[in-house]
Amino acid sequence: MGADFPLAIGSNAPFAHYAIAAAGPLRDFVLGLPRPKGCVLTVLGHSYGGTIVGAAERLGVPADRVVHVASPGAGPGVRDVGDYPALDPLGHPRAPHRFTLTAPGDPIRWVQRLDVPWRLLPQPVATALQRVVAGLSLGVDPERLEGIEVLPAGTWEVARGLHAAGAPVSGPSAHAAVMEPGTGSFRRIAGVIAGVPGGVTGGDRR
């Protein structure tokens, strides 16, 4: 899409400017998609891709569903759903159904918790400090967004490698495993895209 993506976890991924730079191209790409009448469009981001999706939401990306998968934040500067516009760039109302899924023990949860100190400050102060300390400006933990549906990671539904069927999708390897076919998490994500309520088996609405 003409934007650089962070390539290193420690030296690149904590910074918001990659998401901000990619937000416009993602929004424009979605705007340019042919959408037959009645088409329901889902925009999904995994890991830092979720922060890019959140940044595109701040620019009004026209999506019917937004899915954060193991996302470190809901978009640079996002503190609540009020930071997302009610209209897309063409002036059409937007009120996407939002979902989030992060496995237990995924190290990304430590990044999600970095938002906590900012939420204790008045918004103008927090925003100003976040501009200075860019490493802590990826946005609120998506699970804290009002109305978002939190999907469980579930279990491995087929045995694969060191993972037995029925074992929970959890731990450091789950950051990538949530997107693997054969897991309950992948089945739920596919269900969201297909329009099955609750991503096949349901989640908790915040």
Beta strands, then each sheet from edge to edge (+ up, - down):
strand 1: 42-46
strand 2: 65-69
strand 3: 97-101
strand 4: 149-150
strand 5: 204-205
sheet 1: 1+ 2+ 3+ 4+ 5-
end
